[in-house]
Amino acid sequence: MERVRGFFLKAHQELSSHHSYTIYKQVEEDQGKQLEEDEKQEEGEEDPATLIMHMELQTTNKQGQKERECGRQNLTPKIITHLILLNFLVFTVAFLFGYIAFRGSCQSCKDSVSEVSDEELNPDNSDSTLYWADLRDMFHKYLDEEQLKSSIRTISLLERSSGSPGMTTLSHQIRDMFSQQKLDHVWMDTHYVGLQFPDPVQPNTLHWVDGSGNVLRELQLEDPDVYCPYSAKGSAVGGLIYANYGRMKDIEALQEKNLDPKGHLLLVRIGHVSFAEKVSNAEAFGALGVLIYPDPADIHPDPHKKLRLSNHTAVYGHVHMGTGDPYTPGFPSFNQTQFPPVESSGLPSIPVQPISASISAQLLRKLSGPEAPQEWKGTLSDTPYRLGPGPTLRLVVNNHRTSTPIIGIFGCIEGRSEPDHYIVIGAQRDAWGPGAAKSAVGTALLLELVRTFSAMMRNGFQPRRSLLFVSWDAGDFGNVGATEWLEGYLTMLHLKAAVYVSLDNAVLGDDQFHAKTSPLLTSLIESILKQVDSPNHSGQTLYDQVVVPGQSWEAEVIRPLPMDSSAYSFTAFGGVPAVEFSFTEKGPPYPFLNTKEDTYKNLHGALQGRLPAVARAVAMVVGQLLIRLSHDHLLPLDFGCYGDVILKHIGRLNEFSGDLKARGLTLQWIYSARGDYIRSAEKLQKEIYSSEESNERLMRMYNVRIMRNKGRPEHTCRQGKKPMEQEEIDDAREGIQSLPWLFTINNFSLECYL
C-alpha cells in the first residue's frame, strides 16, 4: 500500500503541474518558454519530501523485484487476481479524491458576481469571508444621510473660488479629513495654471453708440462680476443680431434670411450647447462678439413655481473649446516648468459677456428686421422677438490672465491583491458663488464615501484594487485640475487606472436619473440600479423609477460623456472608462446652476426637501459600483460590447459617406477593425471562461490585458477643432464621444476620425 500511495501521490503532483502549465500557456503564449524553463528547474530541484518518497519507491521496487523472482512460481492465479482488483480499487478511490479536490478549486464555470471573498489570498481570514450581500449591507449601514446633509450645507457657505484664501483653507481642511480617516496615503498636488478673472478696476462694459462710435448710453450690467473666463480681451463694435441658441443650424437659418453675422454682435440664449460652442460657432461665421443671456422659457416655463431665477441675474460659464489650462495645451502646468509659446486652438478671439434677462429684454426691444420664428421666441414679458439688426453696440471686456496655484487633494486606500491598479473617484471643489449643486454636493459625497469605506476597512473589507479619492480644483474653468493631473501622469494612468467615477453635477433634480458613461460600464450600471432603492417611491428600485415600461432602459438612462465633465477628460485623453451620475428634473434644468443663487436653500427647495435622500441614493449607486470594481476577482468591464456600439455608429455615419469621401476618408477600415476587435474579444472571453478564478496570477494577468486594451489613446481631438459643419454629424459625434478617440484591442488600432 505504501508503494501505491507513493506512486499516486507523485503522479498527482505531476498531473497538477502539467495542468497549470496548460492553462497558463493558453493565456500567455509568449511566457510559455519562461514557464517551461521554470518547470525544468523544478525538476532539477525537487521538493525534499517528494525526493525522499521517490527514493523509497526505487528501493522498494528493487527489493520487490528480487522477491518476485524468488516466489514467481508460488503465485497462484487467484492471488494475482486479488492484487489486480486491489490495485484497481485503490486507483479508483485516489482518482475520485483527486477529481473532487480539483473540481473544488476550479471556479471558472461558477458565476461569482454575488460572492466576494478574501479566502484565497488570506487563509487566516477564512472565517470572515464577505459576500456581496454582506458588503452591500455594510456600506448601507455606515453611510450617514445626516452627515451628507450637514456637509452640503457647510461647504456651500464657504467662499472657494480658485486661487482665493478660502480655497486654500478648505484644501487643508479636506486633507486633514482624509488623514483623520486613516487612509493609507494622503497627499496634495499643486499646479500653476493660467486662469482669467475680471479686472476690479476696469470692469466689463456695454454701451449704445452712434454710427461714429460715440457713446450714447451705458447699459448698466446688473452682475458686473459675472464673466466668461477665457473670453478675448478687447472691444467689439457692431449692430446686434438675435441668433436663438447660437447653434450651427441657427446661424445658417439667419443666413437664409439674408442676415449675415459677419461684422455684428450676436445675442444668444442659454441652452442646448455649451457657452464655448456658441462662441465658436459665432466666430466661425465672422461675428465680432457674443452676449449670452438666460431666457425664462428655458429656465422656468411654469409661472406658478415659487423658485425662479431672478431676471436680474447673469449666468457664469467659460468659453474655452477644450479642457485643461489653455496656455499649456498638452503639457502639465508644474511650477517653474518651461513651455513652448503656444495656446490652445480652442481659445476664442472675440469678446464674450454674460448678461441678465432684464438687459437682454432691453436689447431685443431695440431690434428691427424680420420676426423670429415661433420656436425661437422666449417668454420675456413685453418683448417682441425680432432678428435684427439693431442699433450699434460697443462691448468692452477687460478680463486678465493670472498665474494661479491650484491644489488637488488625494487619499488612497491601498488594494491587497492589485495595489497598483486604481479606481479613481473625483469631485470638483471650487465654485463661483455658493455652488451648492455645482460642487458642494459632489465634495460632500466624496467625503462621505471616504468615511464610509474607511469604516468598512476597519470591519473586514479588503479591496483587491486601490481606491483613489481626489478633490479637484479649477473645475469651473474647464476641469483644469483634473486635466493637468492627467497630462502629468498620462502614461502611467493609462496602465494603472481602471475606471474613473465623477461626482460632479450629481443632484440637479430628482425626477430622472442619467449615467453619462463609457459603454464598458453599461451592463454593470444596469445591475446596480436594480439593487438601489428609489429615493422617491417606497418599495421600488431606482431601475423601476427611471425605466418606462416598454422602453429600452439605456435610452432612458445612458448618455454620452459631455466635454464639460471631468469624466470626459479621462476617457478622451487617458483612455480610461468613466462615468458621471446625475439626478435631474423632467423638463427644464435646475435654474440656479452657475449663478449666485445656487444656494443650499434653493437646491433643497427645488427638490421639495428631498436633497439628503437623493444625495444618499447617488452615494449608494457609486458605493456599490466601487465595491464591484475594487473587489471582484475580474474587472467587471464589458469589453465585448464595443462591436455592437461601433456598428450602431457606423450606420449613422453611412448617411454622410459623401462628405467623408470628399475629405479622403472611408468607412471600410472601421468594418475591418470591428471584425478584428470582435475576434480578439471573443478569444479573451473564452480564455477567461476556461480558467480558474482562484488563480491570482491568472486573474491579475487578465485584468492587465483588459486595462491595457480598454481604450489606449494615441491620438486625441485637437482642442477647438470641429470636424464637420452639419449638425447631424455633430449629433453622430456626440454618440461616438462615448468611445475613446483611439482604442487598441490586442495591438489592433481603431482610430476615430471624428
Disulfide bonds with the S-S distance in Angstrom:
none
